[in-house]
Amino acid sequence: MGLHEFAGLKAPKEILENIPQLISDYYVKVPDMQNPLHMVSFGTSGHRGCSSKNSFNEEHIMAMAQAVAEFHLEKGHSQLFVGMDTHALSTPAHRTTLEVLAANGVKTYYAKAFGYTPTPVISHAILTHENSDGIVITPSHNPPSDGGFKYNFSDGGPADESITKVIQDRANEILKNDLEDVKILDLEDALETGLLVEYDFVTPYVDDLENVIDMQVIKDANLKIAADAMGGSGLAYYKAIKEKYNLNMEVFNDIPDFTFSFMTCDKDGKIRMDCSSPSAMASLIGLKDDFDIAFGNDTDFDRHGIVTKSKGLLNPNYYLSVVIDYLSKNREFDGLGVGKTLVSSSMIDRVVKDNGKEIFETPVGFKWFVKPIIEGKVFFGGEESAGASFLRKNAKPWSTDKDGIILNLLAIEILAKTKKDPGEYYDSLTEKFGEPVYGRLDALANVEQKTALKNLKPEDITTDTLAGEKIEAVLTKADNGALIGGLKVSTKNAWFAIRPSGTEDIYKIYAESFKGKEHLKQIQIEAQEIVNTIFDNL
């Protein structure tokens, strides 16, 4: 999939979403339960869909909220925190969710004035309030047409499959029974129950930041900072951080715009609030020389995008390597390891080994880091898709979901303390460990093709070499024994992984080489040939 003609350019008016139609479809259209595409499906991070495609409508939210309410009550949780991002469909879905939770007798905390709350803030709230769980209404960085619904368990993290399957199956059962089991009140009546509590999420989170980030070092450095809220759910948070810690920070795009018309288009010509995409981040990259450090977030603020003077938008893998090395040397995290997904850079492995720590490789999905963080096994968990979190200074959990805010703030701390921006810091790592070249290819795939890739087996690899090197490992399971939903092939200096997307109709080929761009290109060609063979045999 090459670059679209709109990639990196401000979104033209003709591609902007019809928001009134989208909201109308939320209430008017109904799912056909004979159509698998209309059913509730919790992928890597919750259920996602579009109201105009009958996959994210009021009936879906009623069913999912009812299923969560039943699960919440069954587990005996005391309160539930609800957050939403700035996608247009999040607002009606938020309202429906509150109406169902109140009708079921669930004590629910929602943001003041029905405002927006980042995903990591919900995780932080759960961890700082005993016996709680939460719902985040977000499709993450997906286009403006989409909506999403995610459940976070009492450990603060994205619920694992054993939980999401229960919620998913119950929601679909409710839909098939024409919503007979749904309890719901009009919002006005729901508010009168006293079960819906207006809550200030901003202050406790912002005040607590000094326990995970060295905010004093940042303040004293007086660096010129650019924070791009990208119209997302953390709109109010950077302003509060700037005021609380007296930072020299300019905040951009901190007003909601359901069309996200201020965005530059992603590589495929769509509007997508992906802070790891050079095309989507083109506007902020253009300002890199005006600031000492700049950063952005996706719509629910669980991802980070670091823009440096030295390298522009820093590849997420580069930054994860920098963060791990910096934290290893500047925090008291002795005896704790590092969690990484199997499609993250091998540079991380080399950095971790050099710092005398243990690495734990997992399938894609931040949910795999929740237990190791809670149990004190790792001080850091991160994904190549620019999502990560790490422990407080006292080695206790901060969030068990991805937190783009603290990863962005840490970039300022790194620059303030080391006098190197994260790009320059990464260069010092490549001088020591070599320079990897990393790439990801995305291509369209239907349900049958995605299923075939998800079920790949080691014996599907019939060669013993990859781009001229002996294959050392062919994996379909991660270090924790969990299936990776695809396959990874490794050599001494390179690797590739194939896996279908859990949220979009595409598959992905991740690859990396420590032997240069031409070697990487050959790896990608051979990996693509494997995919083509699999598809030809369907």
C-alpha positions as CSV (number, residue, x, y, z in Angstrom):
1,M,0.0,0.0,0.0
2,G,1.8,3.1,-1.3
3,L,1.3,6.7,-0.2
4,H,-2.0,8.3,-1.2
5,E,-2.0,11.6,-3.0
6,F,-3.5,13.2,0.2
7,A,-0.9,11.7,2.5
8,G,0.6,14.4,4.7
9,L,-1.7,17.1,3.4
10,K,-4.5,18.8,5.2
11,A,-7.7,16.9,4.8
12,P,-9.8,18.2,1.9
13,K,-13.3,19.2,2.7
14,E,-14.8,16.6,0.5
15,I,-13.5,13.7,2.7
16,L,-14.8,15.2,6.0
17,E,-17.3,13.0,7.8
18,N,-21.0,13.8,7.7
19,I,-21.4,14.0,11.5
20,P,-25.2,14.6,11.6
21,Q,-25.7,11.5,9.4
22,L,-23.4,9.5,11.6
23,I,-25.3,10.4,14.8
24,S,-28.6,9.7,13.1
25,D,-27.4,6.3,12.0
26,Y,-26.4,5.6,15.6
27,Y,-30.0,5.9,16.7
28,V,-31.9,4.7,13.6
29,K,-29.9,1.8,12.1
30,V,-30.1,-1.6,13.8
31,P,-27.8,-4.6,13.5
32,D,-28.8,-7.7,11.6
33,M,-27.7,-10.5,13.9
34,Q,-27.5,-12.9,10.9
35,N,-24.6,-10.8,9.6
36,P,-21.4,-11.5,11.4
37,L,-20.1,-8.0,10.7
38,H,-23.0,-6.5,12.8
39,M,-22.2,-8.6,15.9
40,V,-20.3,-7.4,18.9
41,S,-16.6,-8.5,18.6
42,F,-13.9,-7.6,21.1
43,G,-10.6,-7.5,19.1
44,T,-7.2,-6.5,20.4
45,S,-8.7,-3.6,22.3
46,G,-12.5,-3.8,22.6
47,H,-15.3,-3.6,20.1
48,R,-15.0,-1.1,17.2
49,G,-17.4,-0.2,14.4
50,C,-19.3,2.4,12.5
51,S,-23.0,3.4,12.9
52,S,-23.4,3.8,9.2
53,K,-22.2,0.2,8.7
54,N,-24.6,-1.2,11.4
55,S,-21.7,-2.2,13.6
56,F,-21.7,0.6,16.3
57,N,-25.3,1.6,17.0
58,E,-27.4,2.3,20.1
59,E,-28.4,-1.3,20.3
60,H,-24.8,-2.5,20.4
61,I,-24.0,-0.1,23.3
62,M,-27.1,-1.0,25.2
63,A,-26.2,-4.7,24.9
64,M,-22.5,-4.2,25.9
65,A,-23.3,-1.8,28.7
66,Q,-25.8,-4.3,30.1
67,A,-23.3,-7.1,29.8
68,V,-20.7,-5.1,31.7
69,A,-23.2,-4.0,34.3
70,E,-24.0,-7.7,35.0
71,F,-20.3,-8.6,35.1
72,H,-19.6,-5.7,37.4
73,L,-22.3,-6.6,39.9
74,E,-21.4,-10.3,39.7
75,K,-17.8,-9.5,40.7
76,G,-19.0,-7.3,43.6
77,H,-17.2,-4.1,42.4
78,S,-18.0,-0.9,44.3
79,Q,-17.8,1.7,41.5
80,L,-17.2,2.0,37.8
81,F,-15.3,4.8,36.0
82,V,-16.5,5.8,32.5
83,G,-14.4,7.8,30.1
84,M,-14.9,8.8,26.4
85,D,-12.8,10.3,23.7
86,T,-13.7,13.0,21.1
87,H,-15.0,10.8,18.3
88,A,-18.5,11.9,17.3
89,L,-20.0,8.5,18.2
90,S,-18.5,8.5,21.6
91,T,-20.9,11.2,22.9
92,P,-24.2,9.3,22.2
93,A,-22.5,6.0,23.2
94,H,-21.4,7.6,26.5
95,R,-25.0,8.7,27.2
96,T,-26.5,5.3,26.4
97,T,-23.9,3.7,28.7
98,L,-24.7,5.9,31.6
99,E,-28.4,5.3,31.1
100,V,-27.9,1.5,31.3
101,L,-25.5,1.5,34.2
102,A,-27.7,3.6,36.3
103,A,-30.8,1.4,35.6
104,N,-28.8,-1.6,36.7
105,G,-27.8,0.1,40.0
106,V,-24.1,0.6,39.2
107,K,-22.4,3.5,41.0
108,T,-20.7,5.2,38.1
109,Y,-18.3,8.1,37.9
110,Y,-18.2,10.3,34.8
111,A,-16.2,13.4,33.8
112,K,-17.5,16.9,34.8
113,A,-19.9,18.4,32.3
114,F,-19.9,15.1,30.4
115,G,-16.3,15.9,29.3
116,Y,-13.6,13.8,27.8
117,T,-11.3,11.4,29.7
118,P,-8.1,9.7,28.3
119,T,-7.8,5.9,28.6
120,P,-4.8,6.1,30.9
121,V,-6.6,8.4,33.3
122,I,-9.4,5.7,33.7
123,S,-6.7,3.1,34.4
124,H,-5.1,5.5,37.0
125,A,-8.5,6.1,38.6
126,I,-9.2,2.3,38.9
127,L,-5.8,1.7,40.5
128,T,-6.2,4.5,43.0
129,H,-9.7,3.4,44.1
130,E,-10.2,0.0,45.5
131,N,-12.6,-2.5,44.0
132,S,-13.2,-0.5,40.8
133,D,-13.5,-1.2,37.1
134,G,-14.1,1.0,34.0
135,I,-15.3,1.5,30.5
136,V,-13.6,3.6,27.9
137,I,-15.6,4.7,24.9
138,T,-13.0,5.1,22.1
139,P,-11.9,3.5,18.8
140,S,-8.4,4.8,19.6
141,H,-6.8,6.5,16.5
142,N,-9.4,5.1,14.0
143,P,-11.0,7.5,11.5
144,P,-13.8,10.0,12.6
145,S,-16.5,7.6,11.4
146,D,-15.7,5.0,14.0
147,G,-16.8,4.3,17.5
148,G,-15.3,2.0,20.2
149,F,-16.1,0.4,23.5
150,K,-13.5,-1.1,25.8
151,Y,-13.7,-2.6,29.3
152,N,-11.0,-2.3,31.9
153,F,-11.0,-4.8,34.8
154,S,-10.2,-4.0,38.5
155,D,-6.5,-4.4,37.8
156,G,-6.8,-1.2,35.7
157,G,-5.8,-2.8,32.4
158,P,-7.7,-3.9,29.3
159,A,-9.6,-7.0,30.2
160,D,-8.1,-10.2,28.9
161,E,-9.9,-12.6,26.6
162,S,-11.4,-14.7,29.4
163,I,-13.3,-11.6,30.4
164,T,-14.0,-10.0,27.1
165,K,-15.4,-13.2,25.7
166,V,-17.9,-13.3,28.5
167,I,-19.0,-9.7,27.8
168,Q,-18.9,-10.2,24.0
169,D,-21.0,-13.4,24.1
170,R,-23.5,-12.0,26.6
171,A,-23.9,-8.8,24.5
172,N,-24.6,-10.8,21.4
173,E,-27.1,-13.0,23.3
174,I,-28.9,-9.8,24.4
175,L,-29.0,-8.5,20.9
176,K,-30.4,-11.8,19.6
177,N,-33.1,-11.6,22.2
178,D,-34.2,-8.2,21.0
179,L,-32.8,-6.4,24.0
180,E,-35.4,-7.9,26.4
181,D,-32.8,-8.1,29.2
182,V,-31.6,-4.5,28.9
183,K,-32.5,-2.2,31.8
184,I,-32.3,1.5,30.8
185,L,-33.5,4.9,32.1
186,D,-33.7,8.3,30.3
187,L,-30.6,10.2,31.2
188,E,-32.5,12.8,33.3
189,D,-34.1,10.0,35.4
190,A,-30.7,8.2,35.6
191,L,-29.1,11.4,37.0
192,E,-31.8,11.6,39.7
193,T,-30.9,8.1,41.0
194,G,-27.8,9.5,42.6
195,L,-25.8,6.6,41.1
196,L,-24.2,8.8,38.4
197,V,-21.5,10.8,40.1
198,E,-19.8,13.8,38.4
199,Y,-16.1,13.5,39.0
200,D,-13.0,15.5,38.5
201,F,-10.6,13.2,36.7
202,V,-8.1,15.9,35.8
203,T,-6.8,17.1,39.2
204,P,-5.9,13.8,40.9
205,Y,-4.1,12.6,37.7
206,V,-2.2,15.8,37.1
207,D,-1.2,16.2,40.8
208,D,0.1,12.7,40.9
209,L,2.4,13.1,37.8
210,E,5.3,14.2,40.0
211,N,5.4,10.6,41.4
212,V,6.1,9.1,38.0
213,I,7.9,11.9,36.2
214,D,10.6,14.3,37.5
215,M,8.5,17.4,37.0
216,Q,10.9,19.6,38.9
217,V,13.8,18.8,36.5
218,I,11.4,19.6,33.6
219,K,10.3,22.9,35.2
220,D,13.9,24.0,36.0
221,A,15.0,23.3,32.4
222,N,12.5,25.8,31.0
223,L,12.5,24.1,27.7
224,K,10.3,25.3,24.9
225,I,7.6,22.6,24.5
226,A,4.9,21.9,21.9
227,A,2.0,19.7,22.9
228,D,-0.4,18.7,20.2
229,A,-3.7,17.5,21.7
230,M,-4.8,16.4,18.2
231,G,-8.3,17.2,19.2
232,G,-8.4,14.2,21.5
233,S,-9.7,13.3,25.0
234,G,-6.7,15.0,26.8
235,L,-7.8,18.4,25.6
236,A,-7.9,19.8,29.2
237,Y,-4.9,17.9,30.5
238,Y,-1.9,19.6,28.9
239,K,-3.4,23.0,29.9
240,A,-3.7,21.7,33.5
241,I,-0.1,20.3,33.4
242,K,1.2,23.6,32.0
243,E,-0.4,25.6,34.8
244,K,0.3,23.2,37.7
245,Y,4.0,22.8,36.9
246,N,4.6,26.2,35.3
247,L,5.9,24.9,32.0
248,N,6.9,26.8,28.9
249,M,4.4,24.8,26.8
250,E,2.3,25.8,23.8
251,V,-0.7,23.6,23.3
252,F,-2.2,23.0,19.8
253,N,-5.5,21.6,18.6
254,D,-7.1,21.6,22.1
255,I,-10.7,22.3,20.9
256,P,-13.0,19.4,19.9
257,D,-13.7,19.0,16.2
258,F,-15.7,15.8,15.4
259,T,-14.5,16.0,11.7
260,F,-10.9,16.4,12.8
261,S,-10.6,18.8,9.8
262,F,-7.3,20.2,11.2
263,M,-5.5,16.8,10.6
264,T,-3.2,16.0,7.7
265,C,-4.2,12.7,6.1
266,D,-2.6,9.4,6.9
267,K,-0.6,7.4,4.3
268,D,-3.8,5.9,2.8
269,G,-5.5,9.3,2.4
270,K,-7.8,8.8,5.4
271,I,-8.1,11.0,8.5
272,R,-6.6,9.0,11.2
273,M,-5.3,10.4,14.5
274,D,-2.2,8.2,14.6
275,C,0.6,10.0,16.4
276,S,3.1,7.4,15.1
277,S,2.4,8.2,11.5
278,P,4.7,10.8,9.7
279,S,1.8,11.6,7.4
280,A,-0.8,12.2,10.1
281,M,1.8,14.2,12.2
282,A,3.0,16.3,9.3
283,S,1.8,19.6,10.8
284,L,3.7,19.1,14.1
285,I,6.8,17.8,12.3
286,G,6.8,21.1,10.4
287,L,7.2,23.0,13.7
288,K,10.1,20.8,15.0
289,D,12.7,23.6,14.7
290,D,10.6,26.1,16.6
291,F,10.6,24.0,19.8
292,D,13.1,22.1,21.9
293,I,10.8,19.1,22.0
294,A,7.3,18.4,20.6
295,F,4.8,15.6,20.9
296,G,1.3,14.5,20.2
297,N,-1.3,11.9,21.2
298,D,-3.9,9.8,19.5
299,T,-7.6,10.5,20.3
300,D,-7.8,8.6,23.6
301,F,-4.2,9.6,24.6
302,D,-2.9,6.1,25.2
303,R,-0.3,6.5,22.4
304,H,2.6,8.9,22.2
305,G,4.4,10.6,19.2
306,I,7.7,12.3,19.9
307,V,9.0,15.0,17.5
308,T,12.7,16.0,17.9
309,K,14.9,18.6,16.2
310,S,17.4,15.9,15.4
311,K,15.1,13.3,13.7
312,G,11.6,14.8,13.4
313,L,9.0,12.2,14.3
314,L,10.9,9.5,16.2
315,N,10.1,5.9,15.2
316,P,8.2,4.4,18.2
317,N,10.7,1.5,18.4
318,Y,13.5,4.0,18.7
319,Y,11.8,5.8,21.5
320,L,10.9,2.6,23.4
321,S,14.6,1.7,23.3
322,V,15.6,5.1,24.6
323,V,13.0,5.0,27.4
324,I,14.1,1.6,28.6
325,D,17.7,2.5,28.7
326,Y,17.0,5.9,30.4
327,L,14.7,4.4,33.1
328,S,17.1,1.5,33.7
329,K,19.8,4.1,34.5
330,N,17.7,6.8,36.3
331,R,15.2,4.9,38.4
332,E,15.5,2.3,41.3
333,F,14.0,-0.6,39.3
334,D,16.5,-3.2,40.4
335,G,15.4,-6.8,39.8
336,L,12.6,-5.8,37.5
337,G,12.4,-6.8,33.8
338,V,11.0,-5.3,30.6
339,G,7.9,-6.3,28.6
340,K,7.8,-5.9,24.8
341,T,5.6,-7.2,22.1
342,L,7.1,-9.7,19.7
343,V,6.8,-7.2,16.8
344,S,8.9,-4.6,18.6
345,S,12.5,-3.9,17.7
346,S,15.3,-6.2,18.6
347,M,17.2,-3.1,19.6
348,I,15.2,-3.3,22.8
349,D,16.6,-6.8,23.5
350,R,20.1,-5.5,23.2
351,V,19.4,-2.5,25.5
352,V,17.8,-4.7,28.1
353,K,20.6,-7.2,28.0
354,D,23.2,-4.5,28.4
355,N,21.4,-3.2,31.5
356,G,21.5,-6.6,33.0
357,K,17.7,-7.1,32.9
358,E,15.4,-9.8,31.7
359,I,13.1,-9.4,28.7
360,F,9.6,-10.8,28.4
361,E,8.1,-11.0,24.9
362,T,4.4,-11.1,24.5
363,P,1.7,-11.2,21.7
364,V,0.4,-7.9,20.4
365,G,-1.9,-6.2,22.9
366,F,-1.2,-4.2,26.1
367,K,-3.4,-6.6,28.1
368,W,-0.4,-9.0,28.2
369,F,1.6,-6.5,30.4
370,V,-1.1,-6.0,33.0
371,K,-0.3,-9.0,35.2
372,P,3.5,-8.6,35.0
373,I,3.1,-4.9,36.0
374,I,0.8,-5.6,38.9
375,E,2.9,-8.5,40.1
376,G,6.1,-6.4,40.1
377,K,7.7,-8.5,37.4
378,V,8.4,-5.6,34.9
379,F,9.0,-1.9,35.3
380,F,8.0,-1.2,31.7
381,G,5.7,-2.6,29.1
382,G,5.5,-1.3,25.5
383,E,4.2,-1.9,22.0
384,E,5.7,-1.0,18.7
385,S,2.5,0.9,17.9
386,A,3.6,3.7,20.3
387,G,1.8,2.5,23.4
388,A,3.6,2.0,26.7
389,S,3.5,2.6,30.5
390,F,6.0,2.3,33.3
391,L,6.1,2.3,37.1
392,R,6.1,5.1,39.6
393,K,9.4,6.3,41.1
394,N,8.6,4.0,44.1
395,A,8.3,1.0,41.7
396,K,4.5,0.7,42.2
397,P,2.0,0.7,39.3
398,W,1.0,4.0,37.7
399,S,-1.3,2.7,35.0
400,T,-1.9,-0.7,33.6
401,D,-3.0,0.6,30.3
402,K,-1.0,2.6,27.8
403,D,-0.3,6.1,28.9
404,G,0.8,8.5,26.1
405,I,0.9,11.5,28.5
406,I,3.7,10.1,30.7
407,L,5.7,8.9,27.7
408,N,5.5,12.4,26.2
409,L,6.5,14.0,29.5
410,L,9.4,11.6,29.9
411,A,10.8,12.8,26.6
412,I,11.1,16.3,28.2
413,E,12.7,14.8,31.3
414,I,15.2,12.9,29.2
415,L,16.2,16.1,27.3
416,A,16.3,18.2,30.5
417,K,18.5,15.7,32.4
418,T,20.8,14.3,29.6
419,K,20.9,17.4,27.4
420,K,20.2,15.0,24.5
421,D,16.8,14.9,22.8
422,P,15.5,11.3,22.4
423,G,16.7,11.2,18.8
424,E,20.2,12.1,19.8
425,Y,20.0,9.6,22.7
426,Y,19.0,6.9,20.2
427,D,22.0,7.7,18.1
428,S,24.2,6.9,21.1
429,L,22.5,3.5,21.3
430,T,23.1,2.7,17.7
431,E,26.8,3.6,18.1
432,K,26.9,0.9,20.8
433,F,24.6,-1.8,19.4
434,G,24.3,-1.2,15.7
435,E,21.6,0.4,13.7
436,P,18.4,-1.6,12.8
437,V,16.1,-0.8,9.9
438,Y,12.5,-1.5,10.7
439,G,9.4,-1.6,8.5
440,R,5.8,-2.5,8.5
441,L,3.7,-3.3,5.4
442,D,-0.1,-3.3,5.5
443,A,-2.4,-4.9,3.0
444,L,-6.1,-5.6,2.6
445,A,-7.4,-9.0,3.7
446,N,-10.9,-10.5,4.0
447,V,-12.1,-12.6,6.9
448,E,-11.0,-15.9,5.4
449,Q,-7.5,-14.6,4.7
450,K,-7.2,-13.1,8.2
451,T,-8.3,-16.4,9.7
452,A,-5.7,-18.3,7.7
453,L,-2.9,-15.9,8.9
454,K,-4.0,-16.0,12.5
455,N,-3.7,-19.8,12.4
456,L,-0.3,-20.1,10.8
457,K,1.9,-23.0,12.0
458,P,5.7,-23.4,12.1
459,E,5.5,-26.0,9.4
460,D,4.1,-23.4,7.1
461,I,7.7,-22.2,6.8
462,T,9.3,-24.6,4.4
463,T,12.7,-22.9,4.0
464,D,15.6,-22.9,6.4
465,T,17.0,-19.5,5.4
466,L,15.7,-15.9,5.4
467,A,17.4,-13.3,3.2
468,G,20.6,-15.4,3.1
469,E,20.8,-16.1,6.9
470,K,20.0,-19.3,8.7
471,I,16.6,-19.3,10.4
472,E,17.1,-19.7,14.2
473,A,13.5,-19.6,15.4
474,V,9.9,-19.9,14.0
475,L,7.4,-18.9,16.7
476,T,3.6,-19.0,17.0
477,K,3.7,-18.6,20.8
478,A,5.2,-15.9,22.9
479,D,7.4,-16.3,26.1
480,N,4.2,-16.5,28.2
481,G,2.9,-19.5,26.1
482,A,0.1,-17.4,24.5
483,L,-0.6,-17.7,20.8
484,I,0.7,-14.7,18.9
485,G,-2.2,-14.8,16.4
486,G,0.3,-15.2,13.5
487,L,3.9,-16.2,13.1
488,K,7.4,-14.8,13.7
489,V,10.6,-15.9,12.0
490,S,14.1,-14.9,13.4
491,T,17.7,-15.1,12.3
492,K,20.8,-13.7,13.9
493,N,20.4,-10.2,12.4
494,A,16.8,-10.0,11.3
495,W,13.2,-11.1,11.8
496,F,9.8,-10.8,10.4
497,A,6.3,-11.4,11.8
498,I,3.0,-11.8,10.0
499,R,-0.3,-11.2,11.8
500,P,-3.9,-10.1,10.8
501,S,-5.3,-6.9,12.4
502,G,-7.8,-7.4,15.2
503,T,-9.6,-4.2,14.4
504,E,-9.3,-3.5,10.6
505,D,-9.6,-5.6,7.4
506,I,-5.9,-5.7,6.8
507,Y,-2.9,-7.9,7.6
508,K,0.5,-6.6,8.7
509,I,4.1,-7.7,7.9
510,Y,6.6,-6.4,10.5
511,A,10.3,-6.8,9.7
512,E,13.6,-5.6,10.9
513,S,17.3,-6.0,9.9
514,F,20.6,-5.0,11.4
515,K,22.1,-5.4,8.0
516,G,20.6,-2.4,6.2
517,K,17.7,-1.4,3.9
518,E,18.4,-3.8,1.1
519,H,18.4,-6.7,3.5
520,L,15.2,-5.5,5.0
521,K,13.6,-5.2,1.6
522,Q,14.6,-8.8,0.8
523,I,13.1,-10.0,4.1
524,Q,9.8,-8.2,3.2
525,I,9.8,-9.8,-0.2
526,E,10.2,-13.3,1.2
527,A,7.6,-12.7,3.9
528,Q,5.1,-11.5,1.2
529,E,5.8,-14.6,-0.8
530,I,4.8,-16.7,2.2
531,V,1.5,-14.8,2.5
532,N,0.8,-15.1,-1.2
533,T,1.3,-18.8,-1.0
534,I,-1.1,-19.1,2.0
535,F,-3.7,-17.1,0.1
536,D,-3.3,-19.1,-3.1
537,N,-4.1,-22.3,-1.2
538,L,-7.3,-21.0,0.3
